[in-house]
Amino acid sequence: MGGQNRPNQLQRKVLEQLLDAYEKSKTFQGGNQVKQSFSVQIGKIFPRYQDDAEYDYFCQVNESMEELCASALVAVERERNGVLKKVVLNMEKLDDCYAYLGRTPRRQEQEMLLAVWEELSEKLFVEHVGEQSGKGGNAGDELFEPLRRYITAQYLRIEKNQNVEYYSHNLEEYRALLVAAEAVLENREEIFIRNFSIKVFHDSKRMEQLAGKLAQLLYQYGEFQEKDAVLEECGIVHTPTYVMLKGNVRLMLGGQKIDLSLLQGDIALSTESLKGLQDVAVLGARVVTVENLTSFHDYPAGKDCMIYLGGFHNQVKRDFLLYLYERNREKEYCHFGDIDAGGFYILEHLKRKTGIRFRPLYMDVETLRRYKEDRKPLTGNDRKRLMQLKEELDGRVEQGMEKTDYRDVIDYMLEHNCKLEQEAVKAEVFS
């Protein structure tokens, strides 16, 4: 190759496209009875090559392709005037092509990926891995369910010769992504993201580098309601979580009784403060979680115990709710949120994650009618999510599960093309 150790940019582009075509083919999968050839059109891959004003570039392409041809990695076909028409891959020089590009063959990559999944099999209980390793599997384990689903799906993708999701041809980066996902799902305490990163990788910035792709993977294969809040829901945070509450409730904290019914406002308990919690006694008949902060402040607690949820709850807020519920099981539990798809998804998420049968509060048809002037039209995504939720609720009824108390609200929203932010609900309704 004229003393070159590595291909130039033009050569690399041609060889990469040729190998991509080969690795996606039936020949690669071993299911083709007809001999295939793989080629790229020079005019398509290098449009400037056909521009008469680009003579220097024309010569550069010719020289680069001639070097590849001289090495026998490819053959070239020309027009009658000598202009290059296409470059054809030499199938007998596949190994040399991979070596020249420094590219790992697809089959070898797939084998390395299988080995990475095998390493995780004992904790993830992936059925495919369990069968291959002889370790068996436990599909009932929910702790690592998102990763179990993800890797099972990737086995199927490899069987179909499809690309593995979230793998960008860097095995160490991919391995780190799966290690991070495993650690996040296993986490059961609130911890700052940099401290968590040191704990897992001995590097304070590594988790932040992986965070975007990690959140997307867990969101796609888990049961998280918001992609941007996946890590927070698992207790990996940038700032401490505060549980804000007010109203008719009494706390025993650090040996002191704090009666919130005697206060005009609310209090916020940090993660550290909550460690000193000794008891929670709801003095009234009802516990109400509130989705948005403005509504939490506007809502006159009165006889209710009010808890600010802040959208989808995380581990700290969930643990507090469960602690409160264990000591106040006889109370009524309600959730007040936006009357839209997101608000009802938050309600369902709250019920599923805590096991507490929360009922919707001020999230009904009457409220939609009362604040008709404040309603907003549904977006296409709103309609899609509402229809999905409607199908899910109907499926539960068919299976003999609990009947929801807001199915009529969804029908009304779809029929009248409307939704309502909870901030529109005024204080007079609460009295």
Protein Blocks (a to p, Z undefined) as FASTA:
>chain_A
ZZpabdcfklmmmmmmmmmmmmmpmklnopafbdcdddddfklmmmmlmpmklmmlmmmm
mmmmmmmmmnomaccdddfkopafbdcddfklmmmmmmmnopacfklmmmmmmmmmmmmm
mmnopaklmmmnonopafkbmklmmmmmmmmmmmmmmmnopacehiahiaklmmmmmmmm
mmmmmpccdcdfklmmmmmnopaklmmmmmmmmmmmmmmmmccfbfklmmmmnopafbdc
ddddedjddddeehiacdfklpmbdcdddfklmmmpcbdcdfblbdcddfblklmmmpcg
klaccddeklaadfklmmmmmmmmmmmmmbccdddddddfklmmmmmmmmmmnopacdde
hiafklmmmmmmmpccddfklmmmmmmmmmmmmmmmmnopacdfklmmmmmmmmnopadd
fklpcfklmZZ
